[in-house]
Amino acid sequence: MKKLIAPICFLMLACGSKKESPTEVANRYCELEKKMTKATSEPERDKIKTEMDNFEKNVNEEYGKDEEFMKKLDEEISECEDSSNNVDYDGD
């Protein structure tokens, strides 16, 4: 029984719904932006684009109803995008 306690505790921590700050989420997004900037091939860009799309989907699912959080997140991401020369990876 004791052998099960540690793995269960670990799973609870790993699967727990730890809320991140808007700054933490924006930093993760900015890291993806940096990876996109450094990508040298179309397949690499496609892979990163998929990561970004999944990240955005997960953020919207987790925080989308929190208007204050999303507003702050938008501000933080705008700063990141401004610093990366507003590169548009969607082709829009």
N, C-alpha and C positions, 0 to 999 in steps of 0.2 A: 504494500500500500504506500509506503514512504517513497518508493521509486516512482510512483505516479504523480506525486505532489509537485515536484520540481517541473516536469514537463507541462503540467496543467497550468501552473503559475506562469511559466514562460509563454504559453499560448495565449493566456488571458492578457498579458502585457503586450504581446505582439499584435493581437487582433483587437485590442482595445481601441476605442474611438478617441484617440488623443487629438484634441483640437490644436491646430497650429495657428500662429498669428498671421495676419495678412502679410507681414514682412517675410516670414518664413516661407509662405507659399509663393510669394513673388520671387524670392531668391531662387527657389527651385525652378520656377518658370524661366528666370533669367539665365540660369545654367543651361537650360535647353536651348535658349536663344543663342548663347555663346557656342554651344556645340554645333548649331545650325550654321553659324558664321564660319566656323572652322571646317565644315564638311567640304570635301573635295570631289565627291562623286554624286551622281544622281541617286543611286541606290542608298547611299549613306544619308542624303537629304530626305529621301522618302521615309527611311526608318525613323529619323528624328522627327519628321512631320507627324508620323503616326504616334510617336511617344507624346508629342505636344498635344495632339488631338485627344488622346486618352487621358492625359493629365488634366486638360481643360474639362473634359466630361466628368472626371472624378471630383474635381474642385466644385463644379456646378452641382453635382449630386450632394456633396458634403456640406457646402456652405451657401448654395444658391438662394436659400430663403432668408439668409441673414443679410439684409440690405446694408447695414452699417459695415459689416465685414467686406462685402463685395465692393462697396464704394472705396474703402481704403485699399483693397486689393487692386482695383483699377488704377488708383493713383500710383501705387508702388510699381505696377507693371508698366505704366506710361513712362515713368522715370527710366526704367530699364530699357524700354524700346527707344526712347529718345537718345539714350547713350549708345545704342547699337545702330544709329543712323537710320532708324525707321525702315529697316529692310523688311519687305513683305514676301513671305515665303509661300503664300497661297496663290500668288500670281494675280491677285485682285487689284 
